[in-house]
């Protein structure tokens, strides 16, 4: 891309001169959509980001949230962040996904935290397409390679196949970090003039040049070849060393602030760091350690080479920082000084950048774009035999077992993982944080979105995505603590795309406000457009919650209790809306998306309490694939269920994907029914049985399926990938 003429003119007026080549390229990247959020920043004010638990909210490398601890216990913080690496993962799926992991981990390090968990939310075109499987294979391999090498467990996430991602996949990665001493907390705000800027990590090469501007335009047909230089190359072993160096720097109290080198490389990190503190800087670019010969000023400044962090260091501590990095075989270089003046970069004695840091980091004018909402679809349900529909939905790639994916991740490294991938939410032990009960805090994590919902109704679909993730946490007995979002959309200059994106932001903001969940940070990724068209609006949510201890109920039947369905519109019958459902995707037809019930927070609170009861044997939320898939996923080799639903439309009862519902297996069904009185509907569907079979009767129709058949249908993902 090149700097827009209007932007060039505006900057020239501010500087009262022509821009140098390096300045024009730096502004092009820092004023890009990817860095400046020019089309979305006005919308983001809809989110509520405050709460007594919020220590650092939006605007930094990651958010910082306090965990609930006993009154006399020391405070313990976690960090939460999320980012996208969409365009790079299309061009080079392995390196694109791997460096996405590396970037979000460094965001965690720069806050003074130690990374303890990752999630990955992945979106691809139809599974039947060979290219979709090629991308999936490379992305999963990239994530597993990087995460496994650095010793950070990937504990959860989501995987979706949808026609809308044919030419533009999405890779959204979230990271949770731990700060067990508040004195270790860092921010990306420069502290004082006279302090030095020290760059630690890998040498700078030419990889990733123009990555920020590359992420701010539609993918062209030849992107896989022409845009490859914009993709970074990762080195997880260097990142592991950087993790340990960061810990040592914090132990010694040697740094004042920090910023990860991500979008726009050194130029982005250093300009944003000093601008946040109201300062400028003088940087000598030739002092940056380089791995390629004859690099130019703009290459050094804008290359997005990985495994690098820029630290603010007091002058007397610089040598100690350099020596410490050398002990870990990492290079460190004092590259500049924080000043009271402009942001200045010199190269071989020439001044190549001289501009106010705030103009670079915050001066981009915002766009006001028109938007239109998509029309509501008509109601048209296919005539399909119940058993046929059941098998089609259960055998669809979107409901197939994800074991092929998460078996490639080391999700137990760090020995914190009490419940890993394959359940509604991950549960990890924070033994540094002790609750009032004396037990360690159990941190629950859920991440994902369902584009079928938001494509059908952007506003209600986004609300449902928030409720879905919150229900995942409640099913494990947890109370939501905070959320971050990765808001993905197509070209915002298209009215319907921008309208859908605006509705998604509003829906997500309203749902989180209703649930009293602060949205403490996130990422925006627009221009996810290709020759195949725009992606569906995709609001990936990564949500964390807390519970007492780590003894959460599993999602699978024990074969020893009653089966109770809880939530509003439990027995929806003919009134059930099937819009956005996997049933319609597999069998044809259209419908409106079911609206999210009001006052859902009361339901979630009761569900979390029920999940913590000794009489509760299993809990599983109802979402993608509807009640049919939920029940099938609960069946094991030794436990199933014999159930009867109220008479009504079998399709509506089994396949609608209305959120805010869960299935509970319990030895005390009356306790469960009483717990939801006045808050949500309940229905005792039948009993679990000590054999691997599922039998569901709806009026005159019955579906019966055993574990072997369920496994054969849901194992299609692994079989086809193999």
Secondary structure, DSSP 8 states (H G I E B T S, - for coil): ----HHHHHHHHHHHTS---HHHHHHHHHHTSHHHH-TTTHHHHTTS----TTEEE-TTSSSEEEE----TTS---EEEEEEEE-HHHHHH-HHHHHHHHHHHHHHHHHTTT-EEEEEEEEEEES-TTSHHHHHHHHHHHHHHHHHHHHHT--EEEEEEEE-GGGTT--EEEEEEEEEESSGGG---SS---TT-EEEEEES-B-STTTTHHHHTTS---TTHHHHTGGGS----HHHHHHHHHHHHHHHHHT--SEEEE--TTHHHHHHHHHHHHTT-EEEEEGGGS-BSSTT--HHHHHH---SSEEEEEE-GGGHHHHHHHHHHTT-EEEEEEEEESS-EEEEETTEEEEEE-HHHHHH-----------------EE----HHHHHHHHHTSTTTS--HHHHTTS--STTS-EEE-TTSSSEEEEEEEEE-TTSSEEEEEEEEE--HHHHHH-HHHHHHHHHHHHHHHHHTTT-EEEEEEEEEE-S-TTSHHHHHHHHHHHHHHHHHHHHTT--EEEEEEE---EETTEE---EEEEEEEEEEESS---BSS--SSSEEEEEETTTT-GGG---TT-HHHHHH-EE-------SSHHHHHHHHHHHHTSTTEEEEEE--TTHHHHHHHHH--SS-EEEEEE-SS-HHHHHH---SSEEEEEES-HHHHHHHTTTTS-EEEEEEEESSSEEEEEETTEEEEEEHHHHHHHHTHHHHHH-
